[in-house]
């Protein structure tokens, strides 16, 4: 007699399991109201003071308006007029020239300060606070100080240059040096901001990377170039984006130091928008110029975001 084995037993298929629902649970009304309640303190000012004025400026850009008489709709005429006007190109070139001088200076200076204050120094926190102090200082106060420092007749800078037998330039009174004066003042004021951002980036770099580089025989410059700069690229990217946006919107220092002069040599885009609105009563044309500036800033920012994939290293 042959006994049945386990192999001869009929196979019973496993019970079928009902497919799990992949639908996400819907948020309750109370949860949605809670989220909205937390967003309202930011959403209301954003709508009233940012989005609202942007929409209003878009509408005004299609009109002719002097802030007093009723608006007159003229379509794209303001944009055509601006694009055909040589002054529009000039103010954009002045703005780009400002950025070309300001951005490298403020980044290299901020990086040098960040590297120095990342070391174990006595009173390091005090020095950080001192270098950050100009960031929170009013531009009017900074402009007065720098106009005095760069005064061509009795300014401290020209007096110091005279000790070395150098005849100092006219600075903010000279069309060839006025923009350089603004760049120097702007860089001095913003060094602390760049320093803080880059210092935070330096402190996130893993020290083991430097130890490994030393074991491989890398010197100080090689470690800086191959470890510090790549690992600092996220902070660099943030600084470049913010500095470019602020650079395109430069106004306070120009208005306070030169007012766009001498001879229009420091007339930048935002200064032109201000003059068109309040000096010439061309609010429609000024709104159109502000939207042209917005488009340029948006395009530059998008290009940076796309290009950062090639040189920014996260983690």
Secondary structure by P-SEA (a helix, b strand, c coil): ccccccccccccccccccccccccccccaaaaaaaaaaaaaaaaaaaaccaaaaaaaaaaaacccccccccccccaaaaaaaaacaaaaaaaaaaaaaaaacaaaaaaaaaaaaaaacccccaaaaaaaaaaccccccaaaaaaaaaaaacccccaaaaaaaaacccccccccccccaaaaaaaaaaaaaaaaaaaaaaaaaaaccaaaaaaaaaacccaaaaaaccccccaaaaaaaaaaaaaaaaaaccaaaaaccccccccccccaaaaaaaacccccaaaaaaaaaaaaaaaaaaaaaaaaaacccccccc
